[in-house]
């Protein structure tokens, strides 16, 4: 539900970047969004054109790459896939794990025209 | 849907839409970190999308630390008893800790009025239609809540198990409430929220007598399955059962914050960005 707020923050960053890089237009934006970021990629994709309207990012293509949920076990050391609702070790089943990936909410790169 | 129609534009985030906002974002920290342009006009950035909010949150945290105040973000579904917990806490402490409260709701001053009726200063943020508080809203609210002389500031977030977890406010601790009327599988259904909890508080335990579908053991198990080692406590604000354990946690956190503040140190709550900071951005 907060995806528009996130897109507004994104457009804000794109404006700063375009100024810094003396860009005339932003053509493509790449994000990385994990399932544990709390943000839904489809909703971001719907909200982006609204937030980007009448800004330097208007018309830019938005690409969103997924991030797998991966955990590393503190007990057995295994690195395994996990589900957003269950972050236990896929090897030994222990719950004491650290998240390796899956909570990303990142602006990865931007393509622009000068 | 508020994600597409623009209805969650608020006073606090409107500047993000404003074409003429450069004066807000001229500071150095917004200019940092961008990569240099490579051939083909592609620029590597690798920066958090909520970077501006994160910076504002860090400023808020500095204010709290300057006054040695512990800031706690209370999050839960609507109606799980956040305000009632605060009322019971204020009553039980009887002035032992000096408390301030920031209330977040879509509309009405009702919750702030309930807190003020207990003799505690409270400021109400009405978000209009926004589904969460953000660091900018807290910054504005701090103009109305004097921190000097406080031991603890509670920020009662908008009742919502999704969006509030994504926005750092500058708090030191997240407390997530789960009332027994909600179902004991909530942590599995809303993992982003419950992963962010420094303490899970099972509330309305007086109703367990009539709601035997809820098992505190199952709720704790679902919480642990999120790789969560944070404590789980159970309280009834109505009967006072379990309240003393919650107050003991609160006292120890207030004492720890005073020690940290005196040493010039701070602490961040468990938020979803921790993993990103550790794993995607290296040691930066």
Interface residues (C-beta under 8 A of the other chain):
Chain A: X1 X2 X3 X4 X5 X6 X8 X9 X10 X11 X12 X13 X16 X17 X20 X21 X23 X27 X31 X32 X36 X37 X38 X39 X43 X46 X47 X50 X51 X54 X55 X71 X84 X85 X86 X87 X88 X95 X96 X97 X98 X99 X100 X101 X102 X103 X104 X105 X106 X107 X108 X109 X110 X111 X112 X113 X114
Chain B: X1 X2 X3 X4 X6 X8 X9 X13 X16 X17 X19 X21 X25 X30 X31 X34 X37 X40 X41 X42 X43 X44 X45 X46 X47 X48 X49 X50 X51 X52 X53 X130 X131 X132 X134 X160 X162 X163 X165 X166 X167 X187 X188 X189 X191 X192 X193 X195 X224 X225 X226 X227 X228 X229 X272 X273 X274 X275 X276 X278 X279 X280
